[in-house]
């Protein structure tokens, strides 16, 4: 009895210790919002002008016929955030739901998610110190309209602040599982009218739902230049955008090691550049000011300079890469002399799809000869590999991986930008003339887009092959879940494994998924056949190639054992 009392006392003390530890962590990891003496902007009334069209004073949000949300905000930082949060509150709640849903698909364990909250909280405990006060205030203004459903993860302010670092954390931890972008440009003899033209695909993937409600956001700030960016509800950073001076910014992830502490999110650096720089030199000065915890290529287009440069920024150094001709390409590796011998960069070039995409872009630019906005769109939509070969739909080596969040085209000297619509880069590209948008920002129940410059949808969306790809995506998810679950399937699984190859016969991953199913069900001869066929296709990365080879070797060994027995 005495022993039981001792153990009971120890257990009680242990529980008290953990309770105190949790309370301490909650206090220690808390990020306090900036002090805002006047929060009356939260009380401004949103007016519903029409279906999917809202306004607050001069600010507004509306959905256009092509499915893009367009928004305009102005004023001081906190007011801008509060007004956009109010206008787009349904979108902000939806985007967070989709984001959390995708995280739960990757990490289904609630216990691990709870632990992850503290790990990310510990890592980003000083995140606010690396974000300019202006953007802290802007983000805090939005958070009043966020859902309280996820308060267990953190306060509204803590969560939204951390989401601005999601792009950085995502590509640092998953090694391009969710980010792999391509951008290019031409000017002088590479452009039909000699003016600067830029195209980019932003292949940031956190689920199909997340990409549904894209937003083209026009900001008229109290300080700095007016800007336009392609974003989503709740996100005030920049990944693709242009300012009123004809300066453009696009982000391309590069190879990073695991970060050791919080620094400035790269999307915030890009926002600062877009809002306060008018040429390449000023953009470079701003980029040098900030410490970042991942490596990134920041592609800068400049109407002032009439050319494009790439700011290559790693955790500990920075370089400015200029083209030696009238075109430049940026995928997901560095190209400047400063990084030529960098081990991470060399490994990245050798092991990933980045260099292949760069070579394919070079090939397409040579075929096009001169660029106009329709030609740029056709290149961004390209689904083939080197030599115009079929490498399977969804292959990471293609410029159009058929999963990207958005695609955008810029003509900086004319202040024109085109933004893609669903599905992927295949829908129409909606054109915006920023001169008109910023001079007459209030729409009268119609889009602020320039209809005469609309780029039509790719006819591929009406093709049976595309319908097969959509079915393939659905089946890929089902078969991946089957393979992960370890549950043995008979006829149903075999049918899925056979069907997935039929739907996307040029794609190595279709054969890999089928092979994984056959291997799990000890159907080694079928697995061997599937893996061999996968190895004959264009495989995106060395890691995947080695994994398929390893599985093939294992299946051959198991098959020999069966025949010996």
C-alpha positions as CSV (number, residue, x, y, z in Angstrom):
1,X,0.0,0.0,0.0
2,X,2.8,2.3,0.9
3,X,4.5,1.6,-2.5
4,X,1.3,2.5,-4.3
5,X,1.1,5.8,-2.5
6,X,4.6,6.6,-3.5
7,X,3.9,5.8,-7.2
8,X,0.7,7.8,-7.0
9,X,2.6,10.7,-5.6
10,X,5.2,10.4,-8.3
11,X,2.6,10.3,-11.0
12,X,0.8,13.4,-9.6
13,X,4.1,15.3,-9.5
14,X,4.9,14.2,-13.0
15,X,1.5,15.5,-14.2
16,X,2.0,18.8,-12.4
17,X,5.4,19.1,-14.0
18,X,4.0,18.6,-17.5
19,X,1.2,21.0,-16.8
20,X,3.6,23.6,-15.7
21,X,5.8,22.9,-18.7
22,X,2.9,23.3,-21.1
23,X,1.9,26.6,-19.4
24,X,5.5,27.8,-19.6
25,X,5.7,26.9,-23.3
26,X,2.4,28.6,-24.0
27,X,3.8,31.8,-22.3
28,X,7.3,31.5,-23.8
29,X,6.3,30.8,-27.3
30,X,3.5,33.4,-27.5
31,X,3.9,36.1,-30.1
32,X,2.2,39.2,-29.1
33,X,0.6,41.3,-31.8
34,X,1.8,44.9,-32.4
35,X,0.2,47.6,-30.2
36,X,-2.6,49.3,-32.2
37,X,-4.2,52.2,-30.2
38,X,-7.1,52.6,-32.6
39,X,-8.7,49.4,-33.8
40,X,-11.9,51.0,-35.1
41,X,-11.1,49.7,-38.6
42,X,-12.4,46.4,-37.4
43,X,-15.8,47.9,-37.0
44,X,-16.2,49.2,-40.5
45,X,-19.3,47.9,-42.3
46,X,-18.9,45.7,-45.3
47,X,-21.5,46.5,-48.0
48,X,-22.7,43.8,-50.4
49,X,-22.9,45.6,-53.7
50,X,-23.9,42.5,-55.7
51,X,-23.3,38.7,-55.6
52,X,-19.6,38.1,-54.9
53,X,-19.0,41.9,-54.8
54,X,-18.3,43.7,-51.5
55,X,-17.0,47.2,-50.6
56,X,-15.8,49.2,-47.6
57,X,-15.4,52.9,-48.5
58,X,-13.0,53.0,-51.5
59,X,-11.9,49.3,-50.9
60,X,-13.5,46.4,-52.6
61,X,-13.5,42.7,-53.4
62,X,-15.2,41.0,-56.3
63,X,-15.1,37.7,-58.3
64,X,-14.8,38.0,-62.0
65,X,-16.3,35.8,-64.7
66,X,-13.2,33.7,-65.0
67,X,-13.2,32.8,-61.3
68,X,-10.4,35.1,-60.1
69,X,-11.1,37.2,-57.0
70,X,-10.0,40.8,-57.5
71,X,-9.4,43.2,-54.5
72,X,-8.3,46.7,-53.9
73,X,-7.2,48.2,-50.6
74,X,-5.7,51.5,-49.5
75,X,-4.5,53.4,-46.5
76,X,-2.4,52.8,-43.4
77,X,-1.1,49.3,-42.6
78,X,-3.5,48.2,-39.9
79,X,-6.5,49.6,-41.8
80,X,-5.5,47.8,-45.0
81,X,-5.3,44.5,-43.2
82,X,-8.5,45.0,-41.3
83,X,-10.4,46.0,-44.4
84,X,-9.1,43.2,-46.5
85,X,-9.8,40.8,-43.6
86,X,-13.4,42.0,-43.5
87,X,-13.9,42.0,-47.3
88,X,-12.4,38.5,-47.7
89,X,-13.3,36.9,-44.4
90,X,-14.9,33.9,-46.0
91,X,-11.9,33.3,-48.3
92,X,-9.5,33.6,-45.3
93,X,-11.4,31.0,-43.3
94,X,-11.6,28.6,-46.3
95,X,-7.9,29.0,-47.2
96,X,-6.9,28.1,-43.6
97,X,-9.3,25.1,-43.6
98,X,-7.7,23.8,-46.9
99,X,-4.2,24.4,-45.6
100,X,-4.8,22.6,-42.3
101,X,-6.6,19.8,-44.2
102,X,-3.5,19.3,-46.4
103,X,-1.3,19.2,-43.3
104,X,-3.5,16.6,-41.7
105,X,-3.3,14.5,-44.9
106,X,0.5,14.6,-44.6
107,X,0.5,14.2,-40.8
108,X,-2.7,12.3,-39.8
109,X,-1.7,11.9,-36.1
110,X,-3.4,14.5,-33.8
111,X,-0.7,13.9,-31.2
112,X,2.1,14.6,-33.6
113,X,0.2,17.7,-34.9
114,X,0.0,18.9,-31.3
115,X,3.8,18.3,-30.9
116,X,4.4,20.0,-34.3
117,X,2.7,23.1,-32.9
118,X,5.3,23.4,-30.2
119,X,8.2,22.6,-32.6
120,X,7.2,25.3,-35.1
121,X,6.4,27.6,-32.2
122,X,9.9,27.1,-30.8
123,X,11.5,27.6,-34.2
124,X,9.5,30.7,-35.0
125,X,9.2,32.1,-31.4
126,X,11.0,35.3,-32.5
127,X,9.5,35.5,-36.0
128,X,7.9,38.9,-35.4
129,X,11.3,40.5,-34.8
130,X,12.2,39.8,-38.4
131,X,9.1,41.2,-40.0
132,X,8.8,45.0,-40.5
133,X,6.3,46.6,-38.2
134,X,4.2,47.8,-41.2
135,X,3.5,44.2,-42.2
136,X,3.0,43.0,-38.6
137,X,0.2,45.6,-38.4
138,X,-1.3,44.7,-41.7
139,X,-1.3,41.0,-40.8
140,X,-2.8,41.7,-37.3
141,X,-5.6,43.7,-39.0
142,X,-6.6,40.6,-40.9
143,X,-6.6,38.2,-38.0
144,X,-9.7,39.6,-36.3
145,X,-11.7,37.9,-39.1
146,X,-10.0,34.5,-38.9
147,X,-11.7,31.4,-37.6
148,X,-11.2,30.6,-33.9
149,X,-11.5,26.9,-34.8
150,X,-7.8,26.4,-34.8
151,X,-6.9,28.2,-31.6
152,X,-5.2,25.0,-30.3
153,X,-2.5,25.6,-32.9
154,X,-2.0,29.1,-31.8
155,X,-3.7,32.5,-31.7
156,X,-5.1,34.0,-34.9
157,X,-2.1,36.3,-35.1
158,X,0.5,33.6,-34.4
159,X,-1.0,31.3,-37.0
160,X,-1.3,33.8,-39.8
161,X,2.2,35.1,-39.1
162,X,3.6,31.6,-39.3
163,X,1.7,30.9,-42.6
164,X,3.7,33.6,-44.2
165,X,6.8,31.4,-43.6
166,X,5.0,28.3,-45.0
167,X,6.6,28.7,-48.4
168,X,10.1,28.7,-46.8
169,X,9.5,25.8,-44.4
170,X,7.8,23.8,-47.1
171,X,10.7,23.8,-49.5
172,X,13.3,23.5,-46.8
173,X,11.7,20.4,-45.3
174,X,10.1,18.6,-48.3
175,X,12.9,19.2,-50.8
176,X,10.5,20.4,-53.6
177,X,7.6,18.2,-52.8
178,X,5.4,21.4,-52.8
179,X,7.5,23.9,-54.6
180,X,9.3,23.8,-58.0
181,X,8.8,26.9,-60.2
182,X,10.1,28.1,-63.6
183,X,10.4,31.6,-64.9
184,X,11.9,33.2,-68.0
185,X,12.1,36.5,-69.9
186,X,13.2,38.1,-73.1
187,X,13.8,41.7,-74.3
188,X,15.4,43.5,-77.3
189,X,15.9,40.9,-80.1
190,X,14.1,38.2,-78.1
191,X,10.8,40.1,-77.9
192,X,8.5,40.8,-80.8
193,X,8.3,44.5,-80.0
194,X,11.7,44.7,-78.2
195,X,10.1,45.5,-74.9
196,X,10.6,43.4,-71.8
197,X,8.3,40.4,-71.3
198,X,8.3,37.8,-68.4
199,X,6.5,34.5,-67.8
200,X,6.5,32.4,-64.6
201,X,4.8,29.3,-63.2
202,X,4.3,29.2,-59.4
203,X,4.1,25.5,-58.7
204,X,3.4,25.7,-55.0
205,X,1.1,22.8,-54.1
206,X,-0.8,22.3,-50.9
207,X,-3.9,20.6,-52.4
208,X,-6.2,21.3,-55.3
209,X,-8.7,23.1,-53.0
210,X,-6.1,25.6,-51.9
211,X,-5.6,26.8,-55.5
212,X,-9.3,27.4,-56.1
213,X,-9.7,30.9,-54.8
214,X,-6.8,32.8,-56.3
215,X,-6.8,36.5,-55.6
216,X,-5.3,39.4,-57.6
217,X,-4.6,42.0,-55.0
218,X,-4.1,45.7,-55.7
219,X,-2.6,47.7,-52.8
220,X,-2.4,51.5,-52.6
221,X,-0.2,51.9,-49.5
222,X,0.3,55.0,-47.4
223,X,4.1,54.7,-48.1
224,X,5.8,53.3,-51.1
225,X,4.6,52.3,-54.5
226,X,1.2,50.9,-55.6
227,X,1.5,47.2,-56.2
228,X,-0.4,44.2,-57.7
229,X,0.2,40.6,-56.6
230,X,-1.2,37.2,-57.1
231,X,-2.1,35.8,-53.7
232,X,-4.8,34.0,-51.6
233,X,-7.0,34.9,-48.7
234,X,-4.9,35.8,-45.6
235,X,-1.5,36.1,-47.4
236,X,0.0,39.6,-47.5
237,X,3.5,38.5,-48.7
238,X,4.4,38.4,-52.4
239,X,5.4,35.5,-54.6
240,X,4.4,37.1,-57.9
241,X,3.8,40.8,-58.4
242,X,4.4,44.1,-60.2
243,X,4.5,47.7,-58.9
244,X,3.4,51.0,-60.6
245,X,7.0,51.6,-61.6
246,X,7.1,48.5,-63.7
247,X,9.3,46.5,-61.3
248,X,8.3,42.8,-61.1
249,X,9.2,40.2,-58.4
250,X,8.8,36.4,-58.7
251,X,10.2,33.8,-56.2
252,X,11.9,30.5,-57.1
253,X,12.9,28.2,-54.4
254,X,16.5,26.9,-54.3
255,X,18.1,24.1,-52.4
256,X,18.2,24.7,-48.7
257,X,19.5,22.8,-45.7
258,X,17.3,22.6,-42.6
259,X,17.0,26.1,-41.1
260,X,18.2,26.6,-37.5
261,X,16.2,29.6,-36.4
262,X,13.5,32.1,-37.6
263,X,14.5,34.8,-40.0
264,X,12.5,37.0,-42.4
265,X,10.1,35.0,-44.6
266,X,11.2,35.4,-48.2
267,X,7.6,36.5,-49.2
268,X,8.0,39.4,-46.9
269,X,11.4,40.4,-48.4
270,X,9.7,40.2,-51.9
271,X,6.8,42.4,-50.6
272,X,9.3,45.0,-49.3
273,X,11.1,45.0,-52.7
274,X,7.9,45.4,-54.6
275,X,6.6,48.2,-52.4
276,X,9.8,50.2,-52.1
277,X,12.1,49.5,-55.1
278,X,11.8,51.0,-58.6
279,X,14.9,49.3,-60.2
280,X,17.2,46.3,-59.9
281,X,19.8,48.2,-57.8
282,X,17.2,49.3,-55.2
283,X,15.8,45.7,-55.1
284,X,19.3,44.3,-54.5
285,X,19.9,46.8,-51.6
286,X,16.7,45.8,-49.9
287,X,17.4,42.1,-50.4
288,X,20.8,42.5,-48.7
289,X,19.2,44.0,-45.6
290,X,17.3,40.9,-44.6
291,X,18.5,37.6,-43.2
292,X,16.4,34.7,-44.6
293,X,16.4,31.1,-43.3
294,X,16.1,29.4,-46.8
295,X,17.8,29.8,-50.2
296,X,15.8,31.5,-52.9
297,X,16.1,33.1,-56.3
298,X,14.3,36.4,-56.6
299,X,13.8,37.3,-60.2
300,X,13.5,41.0,-60.7
301,X,12.1,42.5,-63.9
302,X,12.7,46.3,-64.3
303,X,11.1,48.7,-66.8
304,X,13.6,51.3,-65.6
305,X,16.6,49.1,-66.5
306,X,14.8,47.3,-69.4
307,X,16.2,44.0,-68.4
308,X,15.8,41.2,-65.8
309,X,18.2,40.1,-63.1
310,X,18.2,37.3,-60.5
311,X,19.0,37.9,-56.9
312,X,20.4,34.6,-55.6
313,X,20.1,34.6,-51.8
314,X,21.2,31.8,-49.4
315,X,21.3,31.8,-45.6
316,X,24.8,33.3,-45.5
317,X,25.5,35.0,-48.9
318,X,23.9,36.9,-51.7
319,X,24.7,37.4,-55.4
320,X,23.3,39.3,-58.4
321,X,23.1,37.3,-61.6
322,X,22.8,39.2,-64.9
323,X,22.2,37.7,-68.3
324,X,24.9,37.9,-71.0
325,X,22.2,38.0,-73.6
326,X,18.7,39.4,-74.0
327,X,17.0,36.5,-72.2
328,X,17.2,34.9,-68.8
329,X,15.8,31.7,-67.3
330,X,15.2,30.8,-63.6
331,X,14.2,27.4,-62.3
332,X,15.3,26.1,-58.9
333,X,19.1,26.3,-58.9
334,X,21.7,29.1,-58.8
335,X,23.6,30.3,-61.8
336,X,26.0,33.0,-60.7
337,X,29.7,32.7,-60.3
338,X,29.3,33.1,-56.5
339,X,27.4,29.8,-56.2
340,X,29.1,27.8,-59.0
341,X,31.1,25.7,-56.5
342,X,28.4,25.6,-53.8
343,X,27.9,22.0,-52.7
344,X,24.2,22.3,-52.1
345,X,23.7,23.9,-55.5
346,X,25.8,21.3,-57.3
347,X,23.8,18.6,-55.6
348,X,20.6,20.3,-56.5
349,X,21.6,20.5,-60.2
350,X,22.6,16.8,-60.3
351,X,19.7,15.3,-58.3
352,X,16.5,17.3,-59.1
353,X,14.4,18.3,-62.1
354,X,15.5,21.9,-62.0
355,X,18.3,21.8,-64.6
356,X,16.2,19.7,-66.9
357,X,13.4,22.3,-66.8
358,X,16.0,25.1,-67.5
359,X,17.2,23.2,-70.6
360,X,13.7,22.6,-71.8
361,X,12.9,26.3,-71.4
362,X,16.0,27.2,-73.4
363,X,14.8,24.8,-76.1
364,X,11.3,26.4,-76.2
365,X,12.8,29.9,-76.3
366,X,14.9,28.9,-79.3
367,X,11.9,27.4,-81.1
368,X,9.8,30.5,-80.4
369,X,12.6,32.9,-81.6
370,X,10.7,36.0,-80.4
371,X,8.3,36.4,-77.5
372,X,4.9,38.0,-77.3
373,X,2.3,37.3,-74.6
374,X,0.6,34.5,-76.5
375,X,3.9,32.8,-77.1
376,X,4.8,33.1,-73.4
377,X,1.5,31.5,-72.4
378,X,2.1,28.6,-74.8
379,X,5.6,28.0,-73.2
380,X,4.2,28.2,-69.7
381,X,1.6,25.6,-70.7
382,X,4.2,23.2,-72.2
383,X,3.8,19.6,-70.9
384,X,6.6,17.9,-72.9
385,X,10.2,17.1,-72.2
386,X,13.4,17.7,-74.1
387,X,13.1,17.2,-77.8
388,X,9.3,17.5,-77.5
389,X,9.1,14.0,-76.0
390,X,6.2,12.7,-74.0
391,X,7.3,12.4,-70.4
392,X,3.9,11.9,-68.8
393,X,1.4,14.4,-67.5
394,X,2.3,15.7,-64.1
395,X,6.1,15.1,-64.5
396,X,8.1,17.5,-62.4
397,X,10.5,17.9,-65.4
398,X,7.8,19.6,-67.4
399,X,7.3,23.4,-67.3
400,X,3.6,22.8,-66.8
401,X,3.4,20.1,-64.1
402,X,-0.4,20.4,-64.0
403,X,-0.6,21.2,-60.3
404,X,0.6,24.8,-60.0
405,X,-1.1,27.5,-57.9
406,X,-0.9,30.1,-60.6
407,X,0.9,31.3,-63.7
408,X,1.6,35.0,-64.6
409,X,2.9,37.1,-67.5
410,X,4.3,40.6,-67.2
411,X,5.0,43.4,-69.7
412,X,6.6,45.9,-67.2
413,X,7.1,48.8,-69.6
414,X,3.4,48.8,-70.4
415,X,2.3,47.9,-66.8
416,X,0.4,44.9,-68.2
417,X,0.0,41.6,-66.3
418,X,-1.9,38.4,-67.1
419,X,-3.0,35.9,-64.5
420,X,-4.0,32.3,-65.2
421,X,-7.3,30.7,-64.3
422,X,-8.2,27.2,-63.5
423,X,-7.5,24.5,-64.4
424,X,-3.7,24.9,-63.7
425,X,-2.1,27.0,-66.5
426,X,-4.7,25.8,-69.0
427,X,-7.5,28.2,-68.3
428,X,-7.7,31.6,-69.8
429,X,-5.2,34.3,-68.7
430,X,-7.0,37.5,-67.5
431,X,-5.2,40.7,-68.4
432,X,-4.8,43.7,-66.2
433,X,-3.6,47.2,-67.2
434,X,-2.2,48.6,-63.9
435,X,-2.3,52.2,-65.3
436,X,-6.1,51.9,-65.5
437,X,-6.6,49.9,-62.3
438,X,-4.7,52.4,-60.2
439,X,-6.2,55.5,-61.8
440,X,-9.8,54.2,-61.7
441,X,-9.7,51.5,-59.0
442,X,-13.4,51.3,-58.1
443,X,-15.3,48.9,-60.4
444,X,-18.9,49.4,-61.2
445,X,-20.0,45.8,-60.8
446,X,-17.6,44.6,-63.4
447,X,-14.1,43.3,-63.6
448,X,-11.1,45.7,-63.8
449,X,-9.5,43.4,-66.3
450,X,-8.8,44.4,-69.9
451,X,-11.0,42.0,-71.9
452,X,-9.5,42.7,-75.3
453,X,-6.1,41.2,-74.1
454,X,-7.6,38.0,-72.7
455,X,-5.6,34.9,-73.6
456,X,-8.0,32.1,-74.4
457,X,-8.0,28.7,-72.6
458,X,-5.8,26.0,-73.9
459,X,-7.8,23.6,-76.1
460,X,-6.2,20.7,-74.2
461,X,-8.7,21.2,-71.4
462,X,-11.4,19.7,-73.8
463,X,-9.2,16.8,-74.8
464,X,-9.9,13.2,-73.6
465,X,-6.3,13.0,-72.6
466,X,-6.8,15.8,-70.0
467,X,-10.0,14.0,-68.7
468,X,-7.8,10.9,-68.3
469,X,-5.3,13.0,-66.3
470,X,-8.0,14.2,-63.9
471,X,-9.1,10.6,-63.4
472,X,-5.4,9.7,-62.9
473,X,-5.0,12.3,-60.2
474,X,-7.9,10.9,-58.3
475,X,-6.8,7.3,-58.7
476,X,-3.2,8.2,-57.7
477,X,-4.5,9.5,-54.4
478,X,-6.6,6.3,-53.8
479,X,-3.7,4.0,-54.7
480,X,-1.2,6.0,-52.6
481,X,-3.5,5.6,-49.6
482,X,-3.8,1.8,-50.3
483,X,-0.1,1.5,-50.5
484,X,0.5,3.5,-47.3
485,X,-2.2,1.7,-45.3
486,X,-0.7,-1.8,-45.7
487,X,-4.1,-3.3,-46.3
488,X,-4.1,-6.1,-48.8
489,X,-6.4,-5.6,-51.7
490,X,-7.4,-8.2,-54.3
491,X,-9.4,-7.4,-57.4
492,X,-10.2,-3.8,-56.6
493,X,-6.5,-3.0,-56.1
494,X,-5.4,-4.9,-59.1
495,X,-7.9,-3.0,-61.2
496,X,-6.7,0.3,-59.9
497,X,-3.0,-0.6,-60.5
498,X,-3.8,-1.6,-64.1
499,X,-6.0,1.4,-64.7
500,X,-3.6,4.0,-63.5
501,X,-1.0,3.0,-66.1
502,X,-3.7,3.1,-68.9
503,X,-4.6,6.7,-67.9
504,X,-1.0,8.1,-68.0
505,X,1.1,5.6,-70.0
506,X,4.1,7.9,-70.5
507,X,4.5,8.8,-66.8
508,X,7.0,6.8,-64.7
509,X,5.1,7.5,-61.5
510,X,2.1,5.6,-62.8
511,X,4.2,2.4,-63.1
512,X,5.9,3.1,-59.8
513,X,2.5,3.3,-58.0
514,X,1.4,0.1,-59.7
515,X,4.7,-1.6,-58.8
516,X,4.3,-0.5,-55.1
517,X,0.9,-2.1,-55.0
518,X,2.0,-5.4,-56.5
519,X,5.1,-5.5,-54.2
520,X,2.9,-4.9,-51.1
521,X,0.7,-7.8,-52.2
522,X,3.7,-10.1,-53.0
523,X,2.8,-10.1,-56.7
524,X,6.5,-9.9,-57.5
525,X,6.5,-10.7,-61.2
526,X,4.0,-7.9,-61.9
527,X,5.9,-5.6,-59.7
528,X,9.2,-6.3,-61.5
529,X,7.5,-5.6,-64.9
530,X,6.0,-2.3,-63.6
531,X,9.3,-1.1,-62.0
532,X,11.3,-2.0,-65.2
533,X,8.9,0.0,-67.3
534,X,9.1,2.9,-64.9
535,X,12.9,2.9,-65.2
536,X,12.5,3.3,-69.0
537,X,10.6,6.5,-68.6
538,X,11.8,10.1,-67.8
539,X,12.1,10.0,-64.0
540,X,12.0,13.4,-62.3
541,X,14.7,13.0,-59.6
542,X,17.7,10.8,-58.7
543,X,16.1,9.9,-55.4
544,X,13.0,8.5,-57.1
545,X,15.1,6.6,-59.6
546,X,17.2,5.0,-56.8
547,X,14.0,4.1,-54.9
548,X,12.5,2.3,-57.9
549,X,15.8,0.5,-58.6
550,X,15.9,-0.6,-54.9
551,X,12.3,-1.9,-55.0
552,X,13.0,-3.7,-58.2
553,X,16.1,-5.4,-56.7
554,X,14.1,-6.4,-53.6
555,X,11.3,-7.8,-55.7
556,X,13.7,-9.9,-57.8
557,X,15.2,-11.3,-54.6
558,X,11.8,-12.2,-53.2
559,X,10.7,-13.7,-56.5
560,X,13.8,-16.0,-56.6
561,X,13.0,-17.2,-53.1
562,X,9.5,-18.1,-54.1
563,X,10.7,-20.1,-57.1
564,X,13.4,-21.9,-55.0
565,X,10.8,-22.9,-52.5
